[in-house]
Amino acid sequence: MKLPKNFFNLVRVILGISLAGVVAGINLPLSTLTLKSWGITSSVIGMAASMMGLSAAVATPFLPRMVNRFGQIPVLRISLVVLPLAILALPLYQNLYAWFILRFIIGLAATNIWVLSEIWINSFAEDKNRGRIIAIYTSLLSLGFILGVLIMSFTSVETFGGFYISAALAIVVSVPLWSMKDIGDFETPKNVSFFKFLSSSPILMGSSWMMGFLYAASAGLLPIFALPYLNEDYSAASRTVAWLATGELMLPLLIGWLADKYDKRNLMILLTFIAILVLFLIPVFFHLPLVRILLLFLLGGVTMGFYVLGLTMLGEQFKGQILVSANASFIFFLSIGEIIGPPVIGRAMDLFGNAAFGWAMGVISLLFLSVFYFTRALIIRK
């Protein structure tokens, strides 16, 4: 069997970013539940969760220029050093405002690692198998997240042991990535506006925003939503995130295979319909264990499906020098979704009750579907 071109480079990058997924799987629910144990409201917890998205939105406009000036590898290595140090600082500063700042710094480092890894993956992949390679990447990233959530569920929010484990794993992330080399011919064009990408590729960038919104809101606030159904058991509530991640692990493989064979825009419409249905059903049937698992599995799968389809379309549409700016733009709009999602859904839960977790996201998904149809109709007319 002939291995794909750049196979070993792909393995190194995907392994590194999968290990980063383990780090995220520990940190996201652990930070949320730690803040909850301090008596922080859902709205403020949502704002804290959005710090990662805010940092990505701040970092991505400057990343192409940083790559131009310093090169891909120096930017990557600085980020690999900053990430574990910032995680280690969390248990040292048990203060809400300090955590906002530290989570912002963690987000900056993680964004640089994430975007550069995706640029390499899209550069090493070929159009004939791009959907499947990106699906494998997202599935292994989700597998890492699941492992992280499971590790976190066996730690206590009082001891901060999970943060020390997370920091140690963040150091391990550097092992496969540290020796990567710059891809040639990747000096990015100057003065490329992210909003030009939005106007030229609204469906692509919209899918990124949607993924960011659903992912951050669901993963960040699901443990809070689940607590009343699980007798206020923090460990059990954190494990519900693993069912989301299981869908993110398994369904993208099917979606990536379909993306290589069928129209990606039609697939995106189908995923949005499924997301709307699942989100409106979650508050109604969450008390039923088997139905709960199925709904979370589907929600995780369709959320990551937006990402797989969007990233596949990105790699097909943009090549060479413009790919750095296009990928940074893709992550920028995803980050805007991550910024908006947790505080909006957290505020909805405070105002309208726990059920607003699913119903508010369902309404947003319905609005996205309407915008999708409108922009698609305009593109067809043009």
C-alpha positions as a Python dict, from the first residue, in 0.01 Angstrom:
ca = {
    (1, 'M'): (0, 0, 0),
    (2, 'K'): (142, 337, -106),
    (3, 'L'): (162, 590, 176),
    (4, 'P'): (25, 941, 112),
    (5, 'K'): (275, 1209, 19),
    (6, 'N'): (426, 1375, 330),
    (7, 'F'): (288, 1089, 541),
    (8, 'F'): (543, 1116, 823),
    (9, 'N'): (510, 1493, 847),
    (10, 'L'): (133, 1450, 875),
    (11, 'V'): (179, 1191, 1151),
    (12, 'R'): (402, 1424, 1354),
    (13, 'V'): (168, 1721, 1327),
    (14, 'I'): (-148, 1523, 1398),
    (15, 'L'): (18, 1349, 1696),
    (16, 'G'): (123, 1683, 1843),
    (17, 'I'): (-216, 1847, 1805),
    (18, 'S'): (-388, 1534, 1942),
    (19, 'L'): (-178, 1561, 2258),
    (20, 'A'): (-285, 1925, 2276),
    (21, 'G'): (-642, 1792, 2268),
    (22, 'V'): (-570, 1596, 2588),
    (23, 'V'): (-455, 1919, 2751),
    (24, 'A'): (-775, 2097, 2643),
    (25, 'G'): (-988, 1804, 2762),
    (26, 'I'): (-847, 1841, 3111),
    (27, 'N'): (-850, 2219, 3127),
    (28, 'L'): (-1192, 2310, 2988),
    (29, 'P'): (-1422, 2116, 3228),
    (30, 'L'): (-1175, 2149, 3517),
    (31, 'S'): (-1167, 2528, 3490),
    (32, 'T'): (-1546, 2545, 3456),
    (33, 'L'): (-1615, 2325, 3758),
    (34, 'T'): (-1345, 2494, 3968),
    (35, 'L'): (-1510, 2831, 3909),
    (36, 'K'): (-1850, 2677, 3989),
    (37, 'S'): (-1710, 2548, 4320),
    (38, 'W'): (-1610, 2908, 4399),
    (39, 'G'): (-1977, 3009, 4365),
    (40, 'I'): (-1934, 3192, 4034),
    (41, 'T'): (-2251, 3241, 3823),
    (42, 'S'): (-2306, 3072, 3485),
    (43, 'S'): (-2279, 3409, 3309),
    (44, 'V'): (-1933, 3480, 3452),
    (45, 'I'): (-1821, 3121, 3394),
    (46, 'G'): (-1930, 3165, 3033),
    (47, 'M'): (-1726, 3486, 3011),
    (48, 'A'): (-1422, 3305, 3151),
    (49, 'A'): (-1468, 3024, 2899),
    (50, 'S'): (-1480, 3282, 2619),
    (51, 'M'): (-1128, 3405, 2706),
    (52, 'M'): (-982, 3130, 2489),
    (53, 'G'): (-1186, 3250, 2193),
    (54, 'L'): (-1102, 3614, 2263),
    (55, 'S'): (-731, 3538, 2266),
    (56, 'A'): (-762, 3353, 1935),
    (57, 'A'): (-948, 3647, 1782),
    (58, 'V'): (-671, 3878, 1899),
    (59, 'A'): (-386, 3649, 1787),
    (60, 'T'): (-501, 3542, 1441),
    (61, 'P'): (-490, 3885, 1269),
    (62, 'F'): (-123, 3918, 1371),
    (63, 'L'): (-16, 3558, 1309),
    (64, 'P'): (52, 3596, 933),
    (65, 'R'): (276, 3898, 1003),
    (66, 'M'): (455, 3712, 1283),
    (67, 'V'): (517, 3419, 1048),
    (68, 'N'): (653, 3662, 787),
    (69, 'R'): (889, 3828, 1032),
    (70, 'F'): (1009, 3545, 1255),
    (71, 'G'): (923, 3225, 1065),
    (72, 'Q'): (683, 2946, 1150),
    (73, 'I'): (912, 2749, 1382),
    (74, 'P'): (1020, 3032, 1620),
    (75, 'V'): (654, 3130, 1666),
    (76, 'L'): (565, 2766, 1732),
    (77, 'R'): (847, 2709, 1982),
    (78, 'I'): (772, 3020, 2187),
    (79, 'S'): (409, 2906, 2209),
    (80, 'L'): (514, 2555, 2314),
    (81, 'V'): (711, 2707, 2605),
    (82, 'V'): (442, 2956, 2715),
    (83, 'L'): (155, 2702, 2719),
    (84, 'P'): (269, 2479, 3013),
    (85, 'L'): (399, 2778, 3212),
    (86, 'A'): (61, 2954, 3192),
    (87, 'I'): (-125, 2636, 3292),
    (88, 'L'): (106, 2592, 3594),
    (89, 'A'): (24, 2947, 3702),
    (90, 'L'): (-352, 2873, 3736),
    (91, 'P'): (-331, 2693, 4074),
    (92, 'L'): (-81, 2953, 4199),
    (93, 'Y'): (-325, 3242, 4150),
    (94, 'Q'): (-666, 3142, 4286),
    (95, 'N'): (-830, 3466, 4181),
    (96, 'L'): (-1104, 3517, 3921),
    (97, 'Y'): (-937, 3814, 3752),
    (98, 'A'): (-600, 3639, 3738),
    (99, 'W'): (-770, 3340, 3577),
    (100, 'F'): (-919, 3561, 3307),
    (101, 'I'): (-569, 3684, 3220),
    (102, 'L'): (-406, 3339, 3239),
    (103, 'R'): (-674, 3176, 3026),
    (104, 'F'): (-621, 3453, 2772),
    (105, 'I'): (-246, 3377, 2764),
    (106, 'I'): (-314, 3003, 2735),
    (107, 'G'): (-543, 3082, 2443),
    (108, 'L'): (-274, 3288, 2265),
    (109, 'A'): (-20, 3006, 2285),
    (110, 'A'): (-272, 2736, 2192),
    (111, 'T'): (-398, 2938, 1893),
    (112, 'N'): (-51, 2969, 1743),
    (113, 'I'): (10, 2594, 1780),
    (114, 'W'): (-334, 2515, 1641),
    (115, 'V'): (-326, 2743, 1336),
    (116, 'L'): (27, 2647, 1233),
    (117, 'S'): (-58, 2278, 1269),
    (118, 'E'): (-364, 2317, 1047),
    (119, 'I'): (-168, 2509, 784),
    (120, 'W'): (81, 2222, 771),
    (121, 'I'): (-194, 1958, 756),
    (122, 'N'): (-373, 2136, 470),
    (123, 'S'): (-41, 2189, 291),
    (124, 'F'): (66, 1826, 324),
    (125, 'A'): (-278, 1688, 221),
    (126, 'E'): (-385, 1641, -141),
    (127, 'D'): (-728, 1733, -280),
    (128, 'K'): (-815, 1370, -356),
    (129, 'N'): (-794, 1270, 13),
    (130, 'R'): (-815, 1605, 193),
    (131, 'G'): (-1156, 1539, 350),
    (132, 'R'): (-1045, 1207, 496),
    (133, 'I'): (-713, 1341, 627),
    (134, 'I'): (-884, 1636, 796),
    (135, 'A'): (-1146, 1397, 938),
    (136, 'I'): (-868, 1178, 1082),
    (137, 'Y'): (-705, 1489, 1229),
    (138, 'T'): (-1027, 1614, 1392),
    (139, 'S'): (-1115, 1265, 1518),
    (140, 'L'): (-776, 1216, 1683),
    (141, 'L'): (-800, 1566, 1828),
    (142, 'S'): (-1136, 1465, 1976),
    (143, 'L'): (-990, 1137, 2104),
    (144, 'G'): (-728, 1341, 2285),
    (145, 'F'): (-1004, 1560, 2429),
    (146, 'I'): (-1194, 1251, 2551),
    (147, 'L'): (-884, 1116, 2724),
    (148, 'G'): (-834, 1456, 2885),
    (149, 'V'): (-1193, 1466, 3013),
    (150, 'L'): (-1159, 1114, 3156),
    (151, 'I'): (-832, 1207, 3328),
    (152, 'M'): (-998, 1518, 3470),
    (153, 'S'): (-1297, 1321, 3601),
    (154, 'F'): (-1065, 1126, 3832),
    (155, 'T'): (-909, 1438, 3980),
    (156, 'S'): (-1049, 1674, 4242),
    (157, 'V'): (-1123, 2041, 4188),
    (158, 'E'): (-989, 2106, 4539),
    (159, 'T'): (-637, 1967, 4482),
    (160, 'F'): (-552, 2129, 4145),
    (161, 'G'): (-380, 1803, 4048),
    (162, 'G'): (-549, 1814, 3709),
    (163, 'F'): (-369, 2138, 3622),
    (164, 'Y'): (-30, 1985, 3704),
    (165, 'I'): (-107, 1683, 3485),
    (166, 'S'): (-224, 1917, 3210),
    (167, 'A'): (97, 2122, 3228),
    (168, 'A'): (310, 1807, 3208),
    (169, 'L'): (121, 1693, 2899),
    (170, 'A'): (161, 2039, 2745),
    (171, 'I'): (537, 1983, 2765),
    (172, 'V'): (496, 1646, 2590),
    (173, 'V'): (315, 1824, 2302),
    (174, 'S'): (647, 1979, 2203),
    (175, 'V'): (814, 1640, 2142),
    (176, 'P'): (673, 1572, 1791),
    (177, 'L'): (641, 1942, 1697),
    (178, 'W'): (969, 2095, 1813),
    (179, 'S'): (1175, 1962, 1520),
    (180, 'M'): (928, 2063, 1247),
    (181, 'K'): (1070, 2278, 967),
    (182, 'D'): (930, 2584, 791),
    (183, 'I'): (733, 2519, 474),
    (184, 'G'): (893, 2718, 195),
    (185, 'D'): (712, 2987, -6),
    (186, 'F'): (482, 3083, 278),
    (187, 'E'): (543, 3455, 309),
    (188, 'T'): (189, 3582, 330),
    (189, 'P'): (47, 3875, 131),
    (190, 'K'): (27, 4201, 326),
    (191, 'N'): (-296, 4386, 406),
    (192, 'V'): (-529, 4092, 348),
    (193, 'S'): (-851, 4167, 539),
    (194, 'F'): (-1027, 3882, 718),
    (195, 'F'): (-1358, 4041, 624),
    (196, 'K'): (-1267, 4011, 256),
    (197, 'F'): (-1258, 3636, 314),
    (198, 'L'): (-1601, 3665, 478),
    (199, 'S'): (-1745, 3847, 175),
    (200, 'S'): (-1582, 3611, -77),
    (201, 'S'): (-1646, 3287, 117),
    (202, 'P'): (-1941, 3351, 353),
    (203, 'I'): (-2049, 2988, 380),
    (204, 'L'): (-1697, 2872, 460),
    (205, 'M'): (-1634, 3137, 726),
    (206, 'G'): (-1990, 3100, 858),
    (207, 'S'): (-1935, 2729, 919),
    (208, 'S'): (-1627, 2820, 1121),
    (209, 'W'): (-1824, 3071, 1331),
    (210, 'M'): (-2100, 2817, 1389),
    (211, 'M'): (-1856, 2549, 1501),
    (212, 'G'): (-1689, 2790, 1743),
    (213, 'F'): (-2021, 2904, 1890),
    (214, 'L'): (-2161, 2553, 1942),
    (215, 'Y'): (-1833, 2399, 2055),
    (216, 'A'): (-1745, 2660, 2318),
    (217, 'A'): (-2100, 2695, 2452),
    (218, 'S'): (-2171, 2321, 2469),
    (219, 'A'): (-1834, 2204, 2602),
    (220, 'G'): (-1799, 2498, 2841),
    (221, 'L'): (-2150, 2493, 2992),
    (222, 'L'): (-2262, 2130, 2955),
    (223, 'P'): (-2124, 2033, 3299),
    (224, 'I'): (-2326, 2317, 3455),
    (225, 'F'): (-2641, 2214, 3264),
    (226, 'A'): (-2590, 1848, 3363),
    (227, 'L'): (-2545, 1901, 3739),
    (228, 'P'): (-2919, 1903, 3834),
    (229, 'Y'): (-2973, 1580, 3637),
    (230, 'L'): (-2679, 1405, 3808),
    (231, 'N'): (-2745, 1488, 4175),
    (232, 'E'): (-2487, 1771, 4169),
    (233, 'D'): (-2206, 1516, 4112),
    (234, 'Y'): (-1918, 1721, 3969),
    (235, 'S'): (-1722, 1421, 3838),
    (236, 'A'): (-2028, 1274, 3663),
    (237, 'A'): (-2114, 1616, 3518),
    (238, 'S'): (-1763, 1654, 3375),
    (239, 'R'): (-1787, 1310, 3210),
    (240, 'T'): (-2087, 1422, 3003),
    (241, 'V'): (-1840, 1625, 2796),
    (242, 'A'): (-1678, 1294, 2698),
    (243, 'W'): (-1997, 1194, 2513),
    (244, 'L'): (-1979, 1515, 2314),
    (245, 'A'): (-1618, 1437, 2233),
    (246, 'T'): (-1705, 1078, 2135),
    (247, 'G'): (-1932, 1217, 1863),
    (248, 'E'): (-1653, 1455, 1763),
    (249, 'L'): (-1423, 1152, 1738),
    (250, 'M'): (-1639, 915, 1535),
    (251, 'L'): (-1880, 1109, 1312),
    (252, 'P'): (-1617, 1327, 1138),
    (253, 'L'): (-1471, 1012, 980),
    (254, 'L'): (-1804, 955, 805),
    (255, 'I'): (-1845, 1325, 725),
    (256, 'G'): (-1493, 1346, 580),
    (257, 'W'): (-1559, 1045, 358),
    (258, 'L'): (-1887, 1201, 239),
    (259, 'A'): (-1711, 1536, 180),
    (260, 'D'): (-1475, 1371, -71),
    (261, 'K'): (-1774, 1231, -266),
    (262, 'Y'): (-2070, 1469, -235),
    (263, 'D'): (-2154, 1841, -238),
    (264, 'K'): (-2018, 1994, 81),
    (265, 'R'): (-2279, 2271, 99),
    (266, 'N'): (-2566, 2021, 93),
    (267, 'L'): (-2390, 1826, 368),
    (268, 'M'): (-2367, 2147, 572),
    (269, 'I'): (-2743, 2202, 540),
    (270, 'L'): (-2805, 1846, 660),
    (271, 'L'): (-2576, 1893, 960),
    (272, 'T'): (-2752, 2216, 1055),
    (273, 'F'): (-3094, 2046, 1048),
    (274, 'I'): (-2960, 1769, 1275),
    (275, 'A'): (-2807, 2025, 1513),
    (276, 'I'): (-3137, 2215, 1544),
    (277, 'L'): (-3332, 1897, 1617),
    (278, 'V'): (-3083, 1768, 1874),
    (279, 'L'): (-3054, 2099, 2059),
    (280, 'F'): (-3430, 2135, 2101),
    (281, 'L'): (-3454, 1775, 2227),
    (282, 'I'): (-3170, 1788, 2482),
    (283, 'P'): (-3361, 1971, 2761),
    (284, 'V'): (-3662, 1742, 2712),
    (285, 'F'): (-3487, 1404, 2723),
    (286, 'F'): (-3163, 1466, 2915),
    (287, 'H'): (-3298, 1277, 3217),
    (288, 'L'): (-3299, 952, 3013),
    (289, 'P'): (-2941, 811, 3022),
    (290, 'L'): (-2937, 633, 2685),
    (291, 'V'): (-3114, 915, 2501),
    (292, 'R'): (-2879, 1163, 2671),
    (293, 'I'): (-2575, 976, 2538),
    (294, 'L'): (-2721, 961, 2186),
    (295, 'L'): (-2809, 1331, 2177),
    (296, 'L'): (-2467, 1440, 2306),
    (297, 'F'): (-2296, 1205, 2059),
    (298, 'L'): (-2489, 1362, 1769),
    (299, 'L'): (-2431, 1717, 1893),
    (300, 'G'): (-2057, 1660, 1918),
    (301, 'G'): (-2048, 1498, 1575),
    (302, 'V'): (-2236, 1769, 1388),
    (303, 'T'): (-2043, 2044, 1567),
    (304, 'M'): (-1712, 1898, 1452),
    (305, 'G'): (-1873, 1829, 1114),
    (306, 'F'): (-1902, 2204, 1051),
    (307, 'Y'): (-1530, 2224, 1112),
    (308, 'V'): (-1437, 1929, 888),
    (309, 'L'): (-1642, 2060, 597),
    (310, 'G'): (-1518, 2416, 639),
    (311, 'L'): (-1151, 2320, 665),
    (312, 'T'): (-1181, 2086, 365),
    (313, 'M'): (-1337, 2364, 156),
    (314, 'L'): (-1063, 2600, 276),
    (315, 'G'): (-783, 2370, 158),
    (316, 'E'): (-947, 2324, -181),
    (317, 'Q'): (-1014, 2694, -236),
    (318, 'F'): (-687, 2850, -112),
    (319, 'K'): (-331, 2741, -193),
    (320, 'G'): (26, 2853, -130),
    (321, 'Q'): (90, 3199, 13),
    (322, 'I'): (-275, 3293, 70),
    (323, 'L'): (-339, 2977, 277),
    (324, 'V'): (-181, 3122, 594),
    (325, 'S'): (-412, 3426, 586),
    (326, 'A'): (-714, 3215, 486),
    (327, 'N'): (-654, 2964, 768),
    (328, 'A'): (-597, 3246, 1017),
    (329, 'S'): (-922, 3405, 897),
    (330, 'F'): (-1102, 3073, 941),
    (331, 'I'): (-980, 3048, 1301),
    (332, 'F'): (-1060, 3418, 1359),
    (333, 'F'): (-1429, 3368, 1281),
    (334, 'L'): (-1431, 3044, 1479),
    (335, 'S'): (-1289, 3242, 1770),
    (336, 'I'): (-1561, 3506, 1737),
    (337, 'G'): (-1810, 3223, 1777),
    (338, 'E'): (-1621, 3097, 2082),
    (339, 'I'): (-1625, 3446, 2235),
    (340, 'I'): (-1997, 3497, 2182),
    (341, 'G'): (-2120, 3144, 2258),
    (342, 'P'): (-2049, 3083, 2629),
    (343, 'P'): (-2157, 3423, 2769),
    (344, 'V'): (-2470, 3437, 2550),
    (345, 'I'): (-2582, 3085, 2642),
    (346, 'G'): (-2471, 3131, 3004),
    (347, 'R'): (-2678, 3451, 3027),
    (348, 'A'): (-2975, 3274, 2868),
    (349, 'M'): (-2948, 3002, 3135),
    (350, 'D'): (-2943, 3264, 3412),
    (351, 'L'): (-3247, 3444, 3266),
    (352, 'F'): (-3464, 3157, 3139),
    (353, 'G'): (-3347, 2854, 3335),
    (354, 'N'): (-3136, 2547, 3271),
    (355, 'A'): (-3331, 2441, 2959),
    (356, 'A'): (-3206, 2750, 2775),
    (357, 'F'): (-2876, 2564, 2732),
    (358, 'G'): (-3024, 2365, 2443),
    (359, 'W'): (-3305, 2588, 2326),
    (360, 'A'): (-3094, 2905, 2292),
    (361, 'M'): (-2833, 2719, 2086),
    (362, 'G'): (-3116, 2572, 1878),
    (363, 'V'): (-3246, 2921, 1796),
    (364, 'I'): (-2896, 3035, 1696),
    (365, 'S'): (-2861, 2728, 1471),
    (366, 'L'): (-3194, 2811, 1309),
    (367, 'L'): (-3073, 3165, 1239),
    (368, 'F'): (-2752, 3026, 1087),
    (369, 'L'): (-2956, 2804, 855),
    (370, 'S'): (-3159, 3106, 741),
    (371, 'V'): (-2843, 3309, 672),
    (372, 'F'): (-2691, 3009, 494),
    (373, 'Y'): (-2987, 2984, 256),
    (374, 'F'): (-2985, 3361, 195),
    (375, 'T'): (-2612, 3382, 113),
    (376, 'R'): (-2628, 3068, -99),
    (377, 'A'): (-2911, 3216, -303),
    (378, 'L'): (-2708, 3535, -358),
    (379, 'I'): (-2404, 3333, -471),
    (380, 'I'): (-2615, 3132, -717),
    (381, 'R'): (-2760, 3455, -864),
    (382, 'K'): (-2413, 3603, -905),
}
